[in-house]
Amino acid sequence: MSFRYVLKNYIVEPQLYPDEVLFFDSHAVIIKDAFPKSQFHFLILPRDLKITWTDPTSLSAEQKSKLQGYVDWALTRAFEDFTKSYTFSKEGMIPFEKKYQFEDKQFFIDKFTQVGIHSVPSLKNLHIHVMTKDFYSDRMKNKKHYNSFNTTFFVNWRRLPLEESPDATYLENEVIKKTDLKCCYCKKNFKNRFSELKLHLDREFKVRFTNQS
């Protein structure tokens, strides 16, 4: 079976994957991303056959409404898991300003998570990304990985459905390949130097969340 259909098994028989599946019911499955690009990176997989084969950019308002509860569940899980795993360096809280703000659930969700879809998904079954915005992961290995979550290639949940179908060629050849790499914390521009950005992101994360420099 093509890798593009790798999510199908989770949708059909989620009970067979207890290590990867965080939650499921008759309408959706929430799993850990197998190749997470941040510390907490989840996928929401609708189980309805009318939705799973739908172009994610054309999700209707009604379909989004039915999935919102699962988005909220995943955001809460990301907050709980992150705050259990890491402490917060008050000195490193730029631009988060104050420790107590960051430990507030709504502040955390608003400032340090993102929800959305790739405008040109690599996998067939519709899936919604819910993730923390640290981009601190061994799976973050190249420019495409980073820019696919930090440019207009990543469509925020609030923007769906899109009024027009995305131009796949433009997004992949212009947005992904030609957009400069910019730090998600301080916005420093690394141009095309991914290895430098990667070291910078690792350092930024450790200063903020592990009291290391």
LINWOGI-V756522 format. One record per residue. N is the residue number from 1. RES is the residue in one letter. SS is DSSP state (A for helix, B for strand, O for the rest). Layout:
n/res/ss
N/RES/SS
N/RES/SS
This chain:
n/res/ss
1/M/O
2/S/O
3/F/A
4/R/A
5/Y/A
6/V/O
7/L/O
8/K/A
9/N/A
10/Y/A
11/I/A
12/V/A
13/E/O
14/P/A
15/Q/A
16/L/A
17/Y/O
18/P/O
19/D/O
20/E/O
21/V/B
22/L/B
23/F/B
24/F/B
25/D/O
26/S/O
27/H/O
28/A/B
29/V/B
30/I/B
31/I/B
32/K/B
33/D/O
34/A/O
35/F/O
36/P/O
37/K/O
38/S/O
39/Q/O
40/F/O
41/H/B
42/F/B
43/L/B
44/I/B
45/L/B
46/P/B
47/R/O
48/D/O
49/L/A
50/K/A
51/I/A
52/T/A
53/W/O
54/T/O
55/D/O
56/P/A
57/T/A
58/S/A
59/L/O
60/S/O
61/A/A
62/E/A
63/Q/A
64/K/A
65/S/A
66/K/A
67/L/A
68/Q/A
69/G/A
70/Y/A
71/V/A
72/D/A
73/W/A
74/A/A
75/L/A
76/T/A
77/R/A
78/A/A
79/F/A
80/E/A
81/D/A
82/F/A
83/T/A
84/K/A
85/S/A
86/Y/O
87/T/O
88/F/O
89/S/O
90/K/A
91/E/A
92/G/A
93/M/O
94/I/O
95/P/O
96/F/O
97/E/O
98/K/O
99/K/A
100/Y/A
101/Q/A
102/F/A
103/E/O
104/D/O
105/K/A
106/Q/A
107/F/A
108/F/A
109/I/A
110/D/A
111/K/A
112/F/A
113/T/B
114/Q/B
115/V/B
116/G/B
117/I/B
118/H/B
119/S/O
120/V/O
121/P/O
122/S/O
123/L/O
124/K/O
125/N/O
126/L/O
127/H/O
128/I/B
129/H/B
130/V/B
131/M/B
132/T/B
133/K/O
134/D/O
135/F/O
136/Y/O
137/S/O
138/D/O
139/R/O
140/M/O
141/K/O
142/N/O
143/K/A
144/K/A
145/H/A
146/Y/A
147/N/A
148/S/A
149/F/A
150/N/A
151/T/O
152/T/O
153/F/O
154/F/B
155/V/B
156/N/B
157/W/A
158/R/A
159/R/A
160/L/O
161/P/O
162/L/O
163/E/O
164/E/O
165/S/O
166/P/O
167/D/O
168/A/A
169/T/A
170/Y/A
171/L/A
172/E/A
173/N/A
174/E/A
175/V/A
176/I/A
177/K/A
178/K/A
179/T/O
180/D/O
181/L/O
182/K/B
183/C/O
184/C/O
185/Y/O
186/C/O
187/K/O
188/K/O
189/N/B
190/F/O
191/K/O
192/N/O
193/R/O
194/F/A
195/S/A
196/E/A
197/L/A
198/K/A
199/L/A
200/H/A
201/L/A
202/D/A
203/R/A
204/E/A
205/F/A
206/K/A
207/V/A
208/R/A
209/F/A
210/T/O
211/N/O
212/Q/O
213/S/O
